[in-house]
Amino acid sequence: MSLQSIPETGLVPPPQDDAARALMPNLFVIGASKSGSSALHAYLRPHPEICMSREKEPCFFVEQGELEAAWPIMARQPCSHDWEAYLDLWKGAGEGVRYRGEGSVYYSQAPHRSGVPARIAAAVPDARIIYTVREPVSRAVAHYWQRFKEFQDPLPLDRAVRENPLYRDTSDYALQMGEYLKHFDRSQIFVLVAEDLRARRRETLAEVIAWLGLDPYEYQESEITERHKSPPTSRKERFPLVAGLRNSGLWAAARKRLPKSVVDGLRKTATVEFDKADVDDTEARAWLKAYLAPRRAAFEEMIGRRLPQWD
């Protein structure tokens, strides 16, 4: 069942039977990309009243054509476009679960992923939204390096941040949150600052859990260790056509059948690794800082507080 039927939202109505409705997600960690959403997804999982999706980023509420262009690997997964496969991500949740959550960062990349808040609101009007944000210049640079490593951006850093608006728009938190405020009440959105999650992990998670109206949870140390830290290195294609092969259905099928050691060996053969610290990002950061300064101010005004962590 695809997401193409209702002109206003492009959303097929969710199944109405009781079993399916019991699995509907009601908690969305919407990004921003490279702002700790993967770590938060992992940290929320141990709470007995929360069931986080088995696939962290199903991207179900992204328009399918946009997803096929941006992330063809995920677009081929049934959970990205089929209600039954999507809801199956929470199958087996215990009786005491109050929140079923997922964490697709493409949900906060307007206008490049269009109409996402409207689709979520049409399906789950009482949803809770957690928006993770990070110092916007560093976030944009990290976003570039993620896409470069995945062969999605061939440009050098200083050109990419100027020529591809995805980086600055995703760091324009006022723009992204404004899209959600068209469809959700402000009380339904929790803004989580990545620097707080890193520096005050237990306290920040306690604030999130209290906002969700759940019982406090005493984390074991092993449950809140640092997760998904970006490596200091990146990679580029050693041969032409590596990017096309990486995103192909052929490679997706092969990865499921080949041993990890073989997959890692093929990746090493096809790419060249280098240290990101060897790339001078001074000019890119200066340009981003000047561009994003007024957008940061607009976001701080929108949420009613200053964010000195970013100074």
Secondary structure, 3 states (H helix, E strand, C coil): CCCCCCCCCCCCCCCCCHHHHCCCCCEEECCCCCCCHHHHHHHHCCCCCEEECCCCCCCCCCCHHHHHHHCHHHHCCHHHCCHHHHHHHHCCCCCCCCEEEECCHHHHCCCCCCCHHHHHHHHCCCCEEEEEECCHHHHHHHHHHHHHHCCCCCCCHHHHHHHCHHHHHHCCHHHHHHHHHCCCCHHHEEEEEHHHHHHCHHHHHHHHHHHCCCCCCCCCHHHHCCCCCCCCEEEEECCCCHHHHHCCHHHHHHHHHCCHHHHHHHHHHHEEEEEHHHCCCHHHHHHHHHHHHHHHHHHHHHHCCCCHHHC
